[in-house]
Amino acid sequence: MNSGGLSLYSMTRHLKYPFSQEARTMSQKLARDLGDLVKFVSLPENEHIVEAAEDRVYRALKDGYIQYPPFDDERDVLIYPTARVIVEGVRDSRLRAKQAEAEEKAVNRELGKEKPEFISEICATSFKWKIESTGDLSERAELPLQLRTFDFRIRFENFLEVSPMFKSREWALANRFLSRGWVLVRRAELVRMASAKFRQIILGSRLELPPLTGRLTQSVERIQSQLPKKREYTRPEETQETAFPPCMDLLYRTLKNGHHLAHAERFTLAAFLNKINVARDEIKRVFGYSPDARGAGSIIDYQVDHIASKGSRSYDDDSEDTGYMPYNCKRMRELGICPVDKGDVFDPLCEYVVNPLSFYNRRAWEVSKGYKPNPAYYGKNWEKRQEF
């Protein structure tokens, strides 16, 4: 099948930026929906599409890297959607995360080479973002000195679609230059926003697949065989203080040393101890070290009982009342009680979890097996969930 009049340059862009309006339109001309797509790529003459899609998924899984094949046929625009079909056919969140990360990196790499006009246009047409140029260098020379490095302005609501995905403080809206609803961004920042938006789309989409047959089924099975086996992180019967995440370890030691904890700190520590199956009497004993403890029947006893007996159920417990969940990492950072975020301590495992309980389960498993923390293993097998 020929290119239908499209230039090689245009087709290559369709392959690099499958989220673009042009790429989606071209894909739908060949296959209107998932049913059509599966039928189309299952034809013997289109087998190369499935092969390229499988290779794209395999490289994302093993190398975290997307390599584009030679692009000289308009059917090749279906390589990316076919790769998505394979990933959804495997039904593994780890693979979806690997694909999203690799595709994000590829877009960031390739879009960073494009001219500013193209970057702005593809963001506007693909994501419906409102973006304006701040002008060329001569025009920006009239701006205050601190604003001359910004290439674009984007509506704040579009900025907020992806900025919470970035943990660096410069991405907080409060730290940006905002005027009449427009946020100033640099060229590299807009590229990063676009690639992050693509990742967000992949992670947030779930495809209702028709039955897969033939070559597609083989691809799904082969990719499935390449996935590392999931490890079960069973919680130990006895509490292991050495497995506490840095935040809980600090709060626990602060309390046992007789120092005061703020209300939020007390709440999350009590909830954490309860969720890792520390006996309620033991939690009360620990909180008895607080300077304002007044013995049995005190307000602290009441608070511990309330935290331990109300709220949400744990995921693996069928009892009616299992207590409140401790704050997750995001909330801990917002409250200013995450010591890793403040730079006081660091543990590499923190980057791969989003709540203290996940940290405890994984670290307790490591301790029980005699394993030392292994950042290289974390990076190879898990998706990084936050950065410090």
C-alpha positions as CSV (number, residue, x, y, z in Angstrom):
1,M,0.0,0.0,0.0
2,N,1.5,3.3,-1.0
3,S,1.6,6.5,1.1
4,G,-1.4,8.1,-0.6
5,G,0.5,11.2,-1.4
6,L,1.9,11.8,2.1
7,S,5.5,12.7,2.3
8,L,8.0,10.5,4.2
9,Y,8.5,13.4,6.6
10,S,4.8,13.5,7.4
11,M,4.5,9.8,7.9
12,T,7.5,9.7,10.2
13,R,5.9,12.3,12.4
14,H,2.7,10.2,12.5
15,L,4.7,7.3,13.9
16,K,6.6,9.5,16.4
17,Y,3.5,11.3,17.7
18,P,0.6,8.8,17.6
19,F,-1.4,11.0,19.9
20,S,-1.6,13.8,17.3
21,Q,-4.8,14.6,15.6
22,E,-3.3,13.8,12.2
23,A,-2.1,10.3,13.3
24,R,-5.5,9.5,14.8
25,T,-7.3,10.6,11.7
26,M,-5.0,8.5,9.5
27,S,-5.4,5.5,11.7
28,Q,-9.2,5.7,11.6
29,K,-9.2,5.8,7.8
30,L,-7.7,2.3,7.9
31,A,-9.5,1.0,11.0
32,R,-12.5,2.8,12.4
33,D,-12.5,1.0,15.8
34,L,-10.8,-1.8,17.7
35,G,-12.7,-4.5,15.9
36,D,-11.7,-3.2,12.5
37,L,-8.1,-2.8,13.8
38,V,-7.8,-6.4,15.0
39,K,-9.3,-7.7,11.7
40,F,-7.0,-5.5,9.6
41,V,-3.7,-6.4,11.3
42,S,-4.7,-10.1,11.3
43,L,-4.7,-10.2,7.5
44,P,-1.6,-12.0,6.2
45,E,-0.4,-9.0,4.2
46,N,-0.4,-6.9,7.4
47,E,1.5,-9.2,9.6
48,H,4.5,-6.8,9.6
49,I,2.4,-4.3,11.7
50,V,1.9,-6.9,14.5
51,E,5.6,-7.7,14.4
52,A,6.6,-4.1,14.7
53,A,4.1,-3.5,17.4
54,E,5.3,-6.5,19.4
55,D,8.9,-5.2,19.0
56,R,7.8,-1.8,20.3
57,V,6.2,-3.4,23.4
58,Y,9.2,-5.6,24.0
59,R,11.7,-2.8,23.8
60,A,9.5,-0.7,26.1
61,L,9.5,-3.6,28.6
62,K,13.2,-4.6,28.4
63,D,15.0,-1.3,27.5
64,G,12.5,1.4,28.3
65,Y,13.2,2.7,24.8
66,I,11.1,3.1,21.6
67,Q,12.9,2.6,18.3
68,Y,11.0,3.6,15.2
69,P,11.2,1.2,12.2
70,P,11.7,2.5,8.6
71,F,8.4,4.2,7.8
72,D,7.4,4.0,4.1
73,D,3.8,2.7,4.2
74,E,0.7,4.5,5.6
75,R,-0.4,1.2,7.3
76,D,2.6,1.7,9.7
77,V,0.6,4.3,11.5
78,L,-1.3,1.4,13.1
79,I,1.9,0.1,14.8
80,Y,1.2,2.1,18.0
81,P,-2.5,1.3,18.4
82,T,-1.6,-2.4,17.8
83,A,1.0,-2.1,20.5
84,R,-1.7,-0.8,22.8
85,V,-3.8,-3.8,21.9
86,I,-1.0,-6.2,22.8
87,V,-0.4,-4.4,26.1
88,E,-4.1,-4.5,27.0
89,G,-4.3,-8.1,26.0
90,V,-1.5,-9.0,28.5
91,R,-3.6,-7.3,31.3
92,D,-0.7,-6.3,33.5
93,S,-0.4,-2.9,35.1
94,R,3.3,-3.1,35.2
95,L,3.5,-3.5,31.4
96,R,1.2,-0.6,30.9
97,A,3.3,1.5,33.1
98,K,6.5,0.4,31.2
99,Q,4.9,1.3,27.9
100,A,3.6,4.7,29.2
101,E,7.1,5.6,30.5
102,A,8.9,4.5,27.3
103,E,6.4,6.3,25.0
104,E,6.7,9.4,27.2
105,K,10.5,9.4,26.9
106,A,10.4,8.9,23.1
107,V,8.0,11.8,22.6
108,N,10.1,14.0,24.9
109,R,13.2,13.0,22.9
110,E,11.7,13.6,19.5
111,L,9.5,16.6,20.2
112,G,12.5,18.3,21.7
113,K,14.1,18.4,18.2
114,E,11.1,20.1,16.6
115,K,10.7,23.8,15.9
116,P,8.7,25.9,18.5
117,E,5.9,26.4,16.0
118,F,5.3,22.7,15.6
119,I,5.5,22.0,19.3
120,S,2.9,24.6,20.0
121,E,0.6,23.4,17.1
122,I,0.7,19.7,18.0
123,C,-0.2,20.5,21.7
124,A,-3.0,22.8,20.6
125,T,-4.5,20.4,18.1
126,S,-3.9,17.1,20.0
127,F,-4.8,18.2,23.5
128,K,-7.0,21.3,22.9
129,W,-4.5,23.4,24.9
130,K,-4.6,27.2,24.4
131,I,-1.1,28.3,23.8
132,E,0.4,31.6,22.5
133,S,3.9,32.5,21.6
134,T,5.7,35.2,23.6
135,G,7.4,36.3,20.4
136,D,10.8,36.0,19.0
137,L,14.0,37.1,20.8
138,S,13.7,40.7,19.6
139,E,10.1,40.9,20.8
140,R,11.0,39.3,24.1
141,A,13.7,41.8,24.6
142,E,11.1,44.3,25.7
143,L,9.9,42.1,28.6
144,P,11.4,42.2,32.1
145,L,14.7,40.4,32.2
146,Q,13.4,37.4,34.3
147,L,10.7,36.7,31.7
148,R,12.7,36.7,28.5
149,T,13.6,33.0,28.7
150,F,9.9,32.0,28.4
151,D,8.8,31.0,24.8
152,F,5.1,30.4,25.4
153,R,2.1,31.2,27.5
154,I,-0.5,28.5,28.3
155,R,-3.8,28.7,30.0
156,F,-3.5,27.8,33.6
157,E,-6.2,25.1,33.4
158,N,-4.2,23.4,30.7
159,F,-1.1,23.8,32.7
160,L,-2.8,22.1,35.7
161,E,-3.7,19.1,33.6
162,V,-0.2,17.7,33.9
163,S,1.8,19.9,36.3
164,P,0.8,17.9,39.4
165,M,2.6,14.9,37.8
166,F,5.9,16.7,38.4
167,K,7.3,16.9,41.9
168,S,9.8,19.7,41.5
169,R,8.7,22.9,43.2
170,E,9.0,25.0,40.0
171,W,5.9,23.2,38.7
172,A,3.7,24.4,41.5
173,L,1.3,27.0,40.1
174,A,2.1,29.2,43.1
175,N,5.7,29.4,41.9
176,R,4.9,30.3,38.3
177,F,4.4,33.7,36.6
178,L,0.7,33.9,36.2
179,S,-1.1,36.8,34.4
180,R,-4.8,37.0,33.5
181,G,-5.0,33.2,33.5
182,W,-1.9,32.6,31.4
183,V,1.2,30.7,32.7
184,L,4.6,31.3,31.1
185,V,6.5,28.2,30.1
186,R,9.7,27.5,28.3
187,R,10.1,25.5,25.2
188,A,11.6,22.5,27.0
189,E,8.8,22.7,29.6
190,L,6.1,22.5,27.0
191,V,7.8,19.5,25.5
192,R,7.8,17.8,28.8
193,M,4.2,18.7,29.4
194,A,3.2,17.2,26.1
195,S,5.1,13.9,26.7
196,A,3.6,13.7,30.2
197,K,0.1,14.2,28.8
198,F,0.7,11.3,26.4
199,R,1.8,9.1,29.4
200,Q,-1.3,10.2,31.3
201,I,-3.5,9.2,28.4
202,I,-1.9,5.7,28.2
203,L,-2.2,5.1,31.9
204,G,-5.8,6.4,32.0
205,S,-7.1,4.4,29.1
206,R,-8.6,1.0,29.2
207,L,-9.5,-0.8,26.0
208,E,-12.4,-3.2,25.7
209,L,-10.8,-5.7,23.3
210,P,-12.6,-7.9,20.9
211,P,-11.4,-11.6,20.9
212,L,-7.8,-11.8,19.6
213,T,-6.7,-14.6,17.3
214,G,-3.7,-15.8,15.4
215,R,-0.6,-13.6,15.3
216,L,-1.9,-11.1,17.9
217,T,-2.5,-13.9,20.4
218,Q,1.0,-15.2,19.9
219,S,2.4,-11.7,20.5
220,V,0.4,-11.4,23.7
221,E,1.7,-14.7,24.9
222,R,5.3,-13.9,24.1
223,I,5.2,-10.6,25.9
224,Q,3.5,-12.3,28.8
225,S,6.3,-14.8,29.1
226,Q,8.8,-11.9,29.3
227,L,7.2,-10.3,32.3
228,P,9.0,-10.9,35.6
229,K,6.8,-12.9,38.0
230,K,5.0,-10.9,40.6
231,R,6.3,-11.3,44.1
232,E,4.0,-11.5,47.0
233,Y,4.9,-9.2,49.9
234,T,3.4,-10.9,52.8
235,R,3.2,-8.8,56.0
236,P,5.2,-10.4,58.9
237,E,3.2,-11.5,62.0
238,E,5.6,-9.6,64.3
239,T,6.1,-5.9,63.9
240,Q,9.5,-5.0,62.4
241,E,10.6,-1.6,63.4
242,T,13.6,-1.8,61.0
243,A,11.0,-1.9,58.2
244,F,9.4,1.4,59.1
245,P,9.5,4.0,56.4
246,P,11.5,7.1,57.2
247,C,8.5,9.2,58.1
248,M,7.0,6.7,60.6
249,D,10.5,5.9,62.0
250,L,11.0,9.6,62.8
251,L,7.6,10.0,64.3
252,Y,7.9,6.8,66.3
253,R,11.3,7.8,67.7
254,T,10.2,11.4,68.4
255,L,7.3,10.1,70.5
256,K,9.3,7.5,72.4
257,N,11.9,10.2,73.2
258,G,9.1,12.1,75.0
259,H,8.7,14.9,72.5
260,H,5.4,16.3,71.3
261,L,3.7,15.4,68.0
262,A,1.3,17.6,66.1
263,H,-2.2,16.3,65.6
264,A,-1.6,15.2,62.0
265,E,1.6,13.4,63.1
266,R,-0.3,11.6,65.9
267,F,-3.1,10.6,63.6
268,T,-1.0,9.1,60.8
269,L,1.4,7.3,63.2
270,A,-1.5,5.7,65.2
271,A,-3.2,4.7,61.9
272,F,0.0,3.2,60.6
273,L,0.7,1.2,63.7
274,N,-2.8,-0.1,63.7
275,K,-2.7,-1.1,60.1
276,I,0.5,-3.1,60.6
277,N,-1.3,-5.0,63.4
278,V,0.3,-3.5,66.4
279,A,-2.0,-4.3,69.4
280,R,-4.1,-1.4,70.5
281,D,-2.7,-1.6,74.1
282,E,0.8,-1.4,72.6
283,I,-0.1,1.7,70.6
284,K,-1.5,3.3,73.7
285,R,1.7,2.5,75.6
286,V,3.8,4.1,72.9
287,F,1.6,7.2,72.9
288,G,2.0,7.2,76.7
289,Y,5.5,8.7,76.1
290,S,3.8,11.9,74.9
291,P,4.4,14.9,77.2
292,D,0.6,15.5,77.5
293,A,-0.3,11.9,78.3
294,R,-2.4,11.6,81.4
295,G,-2.6,7.8,82.0
296,A,-5.5,5.4,81.4
297,G,-8.7,7.1,80.2
298,S,-6.9,10.1,78.8
299,I,-7.8,11.9,75.6
300,I,-4.9,10.0,73.9
301,D,-6.6,6.7,74.7
302,Y,-9.8,7.9,73.2
303,Q,-8.0,9.1,70.1
304,V,-6.2,5.8,69.6
305,D,-9.5,3.9,70.1
306,H,-11.2,6.1,67.5
307,I,-8.5,5.9,64.9
308,A,-8.2,2.1,65.3
309,S,-11.9,1.3,65.2
310,K,-13.3,3.6,62.6
311,G,-12.7,4.5,59.0
312,S,-11.8,2.5,56.0
313,R,-11.3,-1.2,55.7
314,S,-7.9,-2.6,54.8
315,Y,-7.8,-4.3,51.4
316,D,-7.1,-7.8,52.8
317,D,-9.3,-7.6,55.9
318,D,-13.0,-8.6,56.0
319,S,-13.7,-7.2,59.4
320,E,-16.2,-4.4,59.7
321,D,-13.9,-1.9,61.5
322,T,-10.2,-1.9,60.8
323,G,-9.4,1.7,61.4
324,Y,-8.4,4.7,59.4
325,M,-5.7,4.6,56.7
326,P,-2.5,6.6,57.4
327,Y,-1.9,9.6,55.2
328,N,-0.4,8.7,51.8
329,C,3.0,10.2,50.7
330,K,1.4,13.0,48.8
331,R,-0.6,14.2,51.8
332,M,2.5,13.8,54.1
333,R,4.4,16.1,51.8
334,E,1.6,18.6,51.7
335,L,1.5,18.6,55.5
336,G,5.3,19.1,55.7
337,I,5.9,15.9,57.7
338,C,7.8,13.9,55.0
339,P,11.4,13.9,56.1
340,V,12.6,12.7,52.7
341,D,10.9,15.6,51.0
342,K,12.6,18.0,53.4
343,G,15.9,16.4,52.7
344,D,16.5,15.2,56.2
345,V,16.9,11.5,55.2
346,F,16.6,9.4,52.1
347,D,15.6,5.9,51.3
348,P,15.5,4.8,47.6
349,L,12.4,2.7,48.2
350,C,10.4,5.8,48.9
351,E,10.6,6.7,45.2
352,Y,8.7,3.5,44.3
353,V,5.8,3.6,46.7
354,V,3.0,6.1,47.3
355,N,2.1,5.3,50.9
356,P,3.9,4.2,54.1
357,L,2.1,0.8,54.2
358,S,3.5,-0.2,50.8
359,F,6.9,0.8,52.0
360,Y,6.6,-1.3,55.2
361,N,5.3,-4.4,53.4
362,R,8.1,-4.4,50.9
363,R,10.9,-3.5,53.3
364,A,9.6,-6.1,55.8
365,W,9.7,-8.7,53.1
366,E,13.3,-7.7,52.3
367,V,14.3,-7.9,56.0
368,S,12.6,-11.4,56.3
369,K,14.7,-12.6,53.3
370,G,17.9,-11.0,54.5
371,Y,18.0,-8.8,51.5
372,K,19.6,-5.3,51.5
373,P,17.9,-2.4,49.9
374,N,18.7,-2.5,46.2
375,P,18.0,0.7,44.2
376,A,19.1,-1.0,40.9
377,Y,16.5,-3.8,41.4
378,Y,13.8,-1.2,42.2
379,G,14.5,0.7,39.1
380,K,14.6,-2.4,36.9
381,N,11.4,-4.0,38.1
382,W,9.2,-1.2,39.5
383,E,7.7,2.1,38.2
384,K,9.1,5.1,39.9
385,R,6.1,6.8,41.6
386,Q,7.6,10.0,43.0
387,E,10.8,12.0,42.9
388,F,12.6,13.9,45.6
